């Protein structure tokens, strides 16, 4: 009777490899964003606000994978620095919509350029068709785990 290994074979585990890739991407992004005075959550917040102006604190927290409390602290700092502006009044409920200021748009432009370089370096060994396939495969993995259809 042969014994099956009780753990996961790390060399062939897709989950482990995905986590390793995620960690490498995060480290590379942090390295290029740090000289700009921001981290990944700061950058992601600006990117979300540029693409979806008026998001609330809760929506930004979900989109950047942090808690509402962490996002609130970040938004207060960004507002204090003149990077974002929040409405004095809520359009509905208690959520205060947030928008980028001109300073925020300039910060985002600089950050987007360096993040784009990191992504291009990460996929430099892949052709266009392989990059499209990777996007499709990763989206399929997310959909399978979240129960949402993103295709």
Secondary structure, DSSP 8 states (H G I E B T S, - for coil): -----SS--TTT-HHHHHHHHHHHHHHHHHHHHHTTT--HHHHHHHHHHHHSTT--HHHHHHHHTS-HHHHHHHHHHHHHTTSEEE-SS-SSTT---EEE-HHHHHHHHHHHHHHHHHHHHHTTTS-HHHHHHHHHHHHHHHHHHHT----
